[in-house]
Every structure is written in structure tokens, then in C-alpha cells.
């Protein structure tokens, strides 16, 4: 499921079935739903409350598509950033010793391989 996100908040997505949706503010969502007589985006049978299903008409109009993409991006900028889930690096007591160990191990493996032992 390809998507775009800002600060960990998804704001547009392509569904498994090929449908396309934008995350919009309440006002923009109501306008889009009314203008295009569309519905909410659904994934696995569950409606995504803030995502509007984009019908074919605006998809064929680059101006309309650009407008809703920009509105979706603007709405994503107002959302609270989600914390990252990156694994924090554990600080070793002596990183230089570890670096020398890894370098020595690599050189040893290369020399053994060149000698034909491996």
C-alpha cells in the first residue's frame, strides 16, 4: 500500500484495490465528499475517518488532483508529529577498540581468502 507521509502522519494513499485517497481536514473533507459525491476511503472493510476516496473525475484533472494533494499536505502539517521508532544505538565503552577489532577481523579474513585457505 504506497502512501505519502509527513512527520509520521500519512496524508495520501493508494489502496490494495487501486483506489486513491487523501487525508483532509473536516471542512475540506465535507467539500470533497459533496462535490464529487464520493465516500470515505476503506481498507480491509474499515472506513478511514479522515480519508476521502478520490473518484476518477479529479484523477483525470491535474488541477483538481493538485489542489487536493496540497490541501492534504497542509492538513498533515497541522498534525502532531509521531515519534520515530528507530532503534537507538547502544554506546559502547570504547568504540575505537571495537573499530580496531572489526578492521583487524576484516583484514584477517581477506588475507586468509587470498591465501586460498577459505
Protein Blocks (a to p, Z undefined) as FASTA:
>chain_A
ZZddeehiafbdcdfkopacddddfklmmmmmmmnopadddeehiacfklccddfklmmm
mklmmmmmmmmmmmmmmpccdddfbdcddddfblmlmmmmmmmmmmmmmmmmmnomZZ
